[in-house]
């Protein structure tokens, strides 16, 4: 039974990461339609940072499963959150210091757009399972 739950959890995590990856060009096209190419690049970079951080968190969090490994599961989730936080901070520092010209508003809007997908994806998955 724990094997089935593990597969379901992994599928949900993979679905979330894939949906967030699909939002990268959407964020870029939306920013390009509102602004210009600089806004599109900035939004895509912000979305990419969020997607990479979430992918690391999903990979780290779902490495182990089962009732006997609860301590390891919690440790992996803490590691995943800390790694996700570090990826976001380092990603923004690298983008803000190296990418010129840059639209900071579009960068953060792209990040927020993809982050919102992690809130709505479980709702979509729950509706698809019914």
Order of alpha helices (4+ residues) and beta strands (2+ residues): alpha-alpha-alpha-alpha
